[in-house]
């Protein structure tokens, strides 16, 4: 098993030095979902929510969050992102909105945290915009699906 990298020899938290790492193309995909009442999903689908375009606003929030990840996660490196996409799929059978974020950069460290942050903030924005009609929504299944680039290469979730 690999060692934790955010601790020095004395056990103190520190930012990992990536200065000697090669600049490579990095990409990460994360997924998650929010489950809600059928009536809430209908409001989102029909665009009848009084706060406006729920998914459009949530998409912008997710993109902004990916760009600000190093401000939120204490030991993350600030990165110049070359791509951030946030996509939605309405899952009417399960009264859910599925979400996927893809983040890319050319850099010395990966973008997994940026993709995961984008997902969390996207789903939290949906919750925030819809909480007046449905406080029982559940954010679930947030996970890294795939990462590529860097020394460790390609990784993909098997299930």
CORVENQUI-V557437 format. One record per residue. N is the residue number from 1. PHI is phi as a letter, one per 30 degrees, with the letter a starting at -180 (none if undefined). PSI is psi in whole degrees, 0 to 359 (none if undefined). NEAR is the number of other ideal C-beta (glycine too) atoms within 12 Angstrom. Layout:
n={N	N}
phi={PHI	PHI}
psi={PSI	PSI}
near={NEAR	NEAR}
//
This chain:
n={1	2	3	4	5	6	7	8	9	10	11	12	13	14	15	16	17	18	19	20	21	22	23	24	25	26	27	28	29	30	31	32	33	34	35	36	37	38	39	40	41	42	43	44	45	46	47	48	49	50	51	52	53	54	55	56	57	58	59	60	61	62	63	64	65	66	67	68	69	70	71	72	73	74	75	76	77	78	79	80	81	82	83	84	85	86	87	88	89	90	91	92	93	94	95	96	97	98	99	100	101	102	103	104	105	106	107	108	109	110	111	112	113	114	115	116	117	118	119	120	121	122	123	124	125	126	127	128	129	130	131	132	133	134	135	136	137	138	139	140	141	142	143	144	145	146	147	148	149	150	151	152	153	154	155	156	157	158	159}
phi={none	d	d	d	c	c	b	d	e	d	i	d	d	a	d	d	d	c	e	c	d	d	d	b	d	b	b	b	b	b	b	a	a	b	c	b	d	e	d	d	d	d	e	d	d	d	i	c	d	d	d	j	d	e	d	d	d	d	d	d	d	d	d	d	d	e	d	c	e	d	d	c	c	e	c	d	d	d	b	d	d	c	a	b	b	b	b	b	b	d	c	d	d	c	h	b	c	c	b	b	b	b	b	b	a	c	a	c	b	d	c	d	d	d	d	d	d	e	d	e	d	e	d	d	d	e	e	e	d	c	d	d	c	a	d	c	e	b	d	a	h	d	a	d	c	a	b	b	j	i	d	d	i	c	b	b	d	d	b}
psi={139	155	157	133	348	21	138	186	332	1	11	143	139	162	130	135	113	11	328	357	149	146	120	166	128	142	144	145	130	155	161	176	159	127	140	178	150	323	324	315	321	318	317	312	317	348	24	8	133	343	351	206	93	310	325	316	319	322	313	320	318	318	314	320	317	318	339	15	318	341	340	324	114	322	12	144	141	132	146	103	138	344	135	120	146	123	151	151	125	125	82	328	331	11	51	159	119	144	142	136	137	133	141	155	165	112	190	359	158	174	24	316	325	319	317	322	318	315	310	314	324	311	323	326	319	314	311	317	337	359	335	334	347	91	353	10	151	124	128	170	30	125	159	130	322	148	148	149	166	182	322	349	215	137	140	137	136	340	none}
near={3	6	10	13	18	18	14	15	7	7	10	11	13	15	19	20	14	22	12	10	19	15	17	23	22	39	34	44	35	42	35	38	31	42	28	35	21	19	18	32	33	21	28	37	23	14	15	17	28	12	21	17	22	40	33	21	26	38	30	23	32	39	30	24	34	43	29	22	37	22	18	21	21	13	22	26	28	23	33	21	33	20	25	37	27	41	24	32	20	26	22	17	11	19	25	30	43	32	44	32	47	34	42	30	34	20	28	24	35	40	43	37	35	48	44	35	38	46	48	35	37	44	42	26	36	44	32	23	32	35	21	15	25	27	13	16	30	22	29	22	25	26	25	30	28	27	33	26	28	25	19	17	15	18	20	15	16	7	7}
//
